[in-house]
Amino acid sequence: MVSLLRAISRTSLSLPRSSIPSTIRSATRSTSVPLSARTYSSKMPNDHFLTLSCPDKPGIIHAVTGLLAKNNLNILDLQQFSDPQSEKFFMRVHFGHIPDTDSLKSEFSELATDLKMDYDVRPVSSKPRVLIMVSKIGHCLNDLLFRQKQGQLSIDIPLIVSNHPEFQPLAQSYNIPFHHLPVTKDTKLEQEKQILDLIKENNVELIVLARYMQVLSPGLCEAMSGKIINIHHSFLPSFKGAKPYHQAHDRGVKIIGATAHFVTADLDEGPIIEQRVSRVDHSMGPKELVEEGSNVESQVLAAAVKWWSEKRVFINGHKTVVFN
C-alpha cells in the first residue's frame, strides 16, 4: 500500500480522479477541496469546535485531548501547528457528542490558565452573523449570497451595507435588509458610526468587504480588529491600491490573482487568508483581465469566509494559520 500511494502521489497531477481507486482516494489528502465538499450543518447538533492558541511547550495536545477523553468525548478531527518563529501553538478540534459545554467550562478555564491559552468553543451547527459591505461592483456579493442560500456557507447575513443604492433589488430578492449609507470625505466618521451601530444592533461577528471601495478609518479597523475580511483584486503584495488590473497590464504580467486578507489600518497590509491565480497572456487587455479576475475574486473571498466560519483561520502576528 505504501509503495502504491507513492506511485499515485507522483502521478496524481496527470491522472484523472476517476482513474484512481476509491480506496486510494480516501487514503490520500486532497490539496484542493471544493467549497461544497465539507459543509457543517444541523446534522451535527451535538458537535463542537474547539480552537486555541498559546505559547508552545510540550504536552499541550496531551492536556487538551486528555480533558476531552476524561469527559467521554470523541475527537472527530484535530489539526495543530507549532510556529518556530513566533513560538506559538495553534489547534482546532472538532469533537462530539455533547448538547452543550457548560459542564466543561471550569476545566477549560483551569487549562487555559495553566497553558496561558486563548480558546473558543462553539457548536458546529451555529451560524456566525456576517455583515456584507459593497459599492458598485457586485460579483462577489452575488456569489456570497448564492452560496449562503444554497447552504455552501454556514453563515447568517442579517444585513447588507452599501455607499451606493444599486444592489438594493438584489438584497431584496434574498429578503436581506439593505442599508444605503452614502459617504464622502467629510461624512466618513459619521457614516462609520452608523455602521458600528448596525453592527451592535445585529450582533455582527464579521464584516466582509465584497468590493467595498472605501478605505476604512483606523477607528473602525480597531473596533473590529481581526473581524474584517477584504477581497483585494490583486495578488498581494503586488499592485496595491486602485486599478491593479491596469497596473498588471502595464507590466505585462502572465498571471493575475486575488487576495483575501484581514483589514488593518495599513492599506492592503493585513494578514493574508487565501490567494489564487489565473494565467493570462499578451492578447488580453485591461477589460479581459478584469473579467478573468472577477472569477478568481469570488472564489477566493468565498473560501476565506467559509474557512473563517468553520473556525479554521488563526491570526499569527502579521500572518495567518489556516487549517483548510
N, C-alpha and C positions, 0 to 999 in steps of 0.2 A: 504493500500500500504506500509506503514512504517513497519508494522509487517512482511509483506511478504518479503520485502527487507532484514530485519534482518535474517529471516529464510534462505534466499538464501545465504547471506554472511557467515552464519555458516556452510553451507554445500557445498559451491562452490568448495572446493578442491576435493570433491568426486563425484560431478555431472559432466557428460559430458556437454560441452557447448550447444550442440544441444537440451538438455533436458530442458534448461532454456528458458522461453517465451521471445520472441523478445522484448516485452515492458519492461521486467525486465533487459534484457541485455543492453538495451540502457540507463537505469537509473542507472546502476552500473558502477563503474570505473574500467577498467582493470588494473591489476598490471603488465602485461607483454604485450607490444604492438609489433607485428611483424614489422620489418623494412619497409615492403611494405604497412603497414596499413595507414600511413599518408604521402602522397607524395605531395609536393607543386610544382606546375608547371606553365606553361604559361596559364593555365586555370584561374589563378588569377592575371592577368597583372596589375590590379589597386589596389592590396592589398599590405600592407607593414608590416614589423616587426619593432616594437619599443622596444629596450632593454635599460635598465637604471640601474644604481646603485648610491646610495647616502647615506649620513648619515641618519639614521632612525629618523623620527619625525612624529607627527600627520599631516594628511592632504595631504600626497603625492598622494595617489590614487585619491582623490577628485580633486586635481590640474591637474593631468595628464588626467584623463577621462573627466574633465570639458573642457580642451583645445580641446580635440578631438570632444566632443559634440558641442562645440561652432562653430566648423568648419563643422558641419553636417556630421561627420564621424562615421561609425558604428564599434563597438568593437566586433570582431568575436571570440576572445579568449583572456583571461587575466590570467596570473599566477604571483603570488608575494610571497615573503618570507622576513620576518624580522629576522635577526640573533641577538639573545640577547647577544651573546658573542662579536662579532665584532661591534655590534650596527650599522650594515649596512642594507640597504633595497635594494632588488633586484626585478625587474619586467620585464616581457616580455608581450607585447601586439601585437596581430595580428589584424590589423584594415584595413578598406576599406571604401569607394572605391574612389580613387583619382589617376589620372595618374602620378603625381609627387608631391613631398612635398616641392617644392621651396617656396610656399606661406606660409608654416608653419615655415620656418627657424627662423624668428625673434622671434616668440612666443616660440619656443622650446629653443632658445638661452637665452631668458629672464627667462624662467622657470628653465633652467639649472643653471643660475647664482644664482637665488633665493634659489634653493634646494641644491646647490653645487653638481650638478648631472653630472655624466659621462653618455652619452647616444649615441645611434646609431640608425639611421633609414635607412632601405634598402628595396627595392621591394622584395616581396616573390618570384617572378619569376627569380631574379638574381641568378647566379651560381658562388660561390667563386672559385677561381683558386687555385688548390692544387697540390703541388709537392710531388710525392711519391718516397721514397728512400728505397732501398732493397739491400741485399747482396746475399747470395746463397740459402736462404730458401724462396720459392715463394708462399706458400699457401695464405698468407694474401694479397699479391699483386694481385694474380689471382682473389681472391674473390672481392676485391675492384673494379677491372677493370670490372668484370662481372656485379656487382651491378650497377655501373655507366652506363654501356652500356644499361642495362635493365630499367634505369630510377628510380632505387631504391635509388640512391644517387644523390642529386641535386647539383653536383659539375662539374667543368671542370678540366681536367687533362692535362695541356699543355706539361708536360714532366715527364720523369722518370729518376732518377739518381741512379747509382749503382757503387760500387767499384769492381764489377766483371761483365763479359760480358754475363753470362748465360741467362739472361732474355731479351736480345735484340730481339730474334724472337717473344716472347710473346708481347712485346711492339709494334713491327711492325704489328702484327696481329690485333691490335686495332688502328693502324695508329697514334701512340703516339711517338714523338721523344724520343730516348733513348740516354743518355749520360753516357758513361763508364769513370769514373774518379777514377783510381786506387789511393790507398793511403797507405802510410807507416808512421811510427812514424816520420820520418824526413820530409815528404811532407804534413803532415796533414793540416798545416795552409795554404799552397799554394792551396791544394785541396779545402779547405773550402772557400777560396776566390773565386775560380771558381764557387762554389755553390751559394755564395752570388751574384755574377754577374748574374748567371742564374735566380735567384730569382727576381732581379731588372728588367732584360730584359723581363721576362714573367709575371710581375705583380703578383707574387705568394703571396697569403694571408695566406697559411697554409702549413707546412711541415708535412707529415705523414711518420713516420719511420715504415715501414712494414717489420719488422725483418731486419733492417739495423744494422749490428753487429759491429758498431764502436761507441766509446764514443765521443760525440761532444765536441769541445773545449768550454771553458767559453765564448770566444768571439762570437761564432755562437749562443750559447744559449742566450746571452744578446741581440744580434742583432735581434733575432726572439723571444724574450721573450713573452710567452703566445700564441705563434703561431706554436708550435711544439708538435705533439701528438705522443707518442710511445706506442707500444704494448709490454708489458713485459710478458714473458711466465712463470708467477708465480702469485700466489695470494699475492700481496704485503701487508704488509712489510716482509713476509716470503720469504726465498730463493732468496736473491738478487744475482746479478752478473751472472757468467757463469754457464751453465748446471744446471738450477734449478730443472729439472725433475729428474736428477740423485741425487740431494740433497734430493728431496722429497722421492725418492725410498729408499734411505739410512735411512730415518727417519720413513719409513713405514706409510706414510700418507694415509688417507681414502678418501680424496678429493684433487683434483688438480684444479687449476684455472688460469685465466689470468687477467691482469690489463692494462687498457688503461689510460695513465696519461700524463699530460703536462711535458715537459722536462725542467729541470733546470740544473745548473752546478753541483748540487749534484746528483750523480748517483742514479737513481731509487727512488728519493725522491720527485718528482714533484707532484702537486695536482692531485688526482685520479678522473677520469671521470666516469669510469664504471668497474665493476668486475663481473665475473661469474665463476661458479664452475661446476665440473663434478665428480661423485663418481667413485672411483677406489678401487681395493682390492689387497690382498696379492699375488694373482696369476699373477699380471701384472708386467713385467719387465720395465726397462727404455725405451725400444723401444715402448712398448704398451702405456706407459704414454705419450711419445712424440706424438704418433699418436692421442690419445684421446685429448691431449691438443691442438693440431693444430686446431681442430674444434672449440674449445672454443675461441682460439685466434682470429680466423677470425670473429666470431660473435661479440666479444667484441670490436674489432677495428672498424668494420663496424658501430656498434651502436654509438660509440664515434664520428666518423666522421659525421654521419648523424645528430646527435644532435647538434654538433658544426655548421654544415652548416645551420641548422634551427634556429640558434641563441638561443639555449636552455641552453648553458653552460656559467657559470659565474665563474671567479676565485675569491675566497674569502680567501685571505691570503694563507695558505698552504693547503686549501681545495677548493672544488668547490660547487656551487649550480647548480643543473641540473634539469630543468623543462621537464621531459620526460614523 
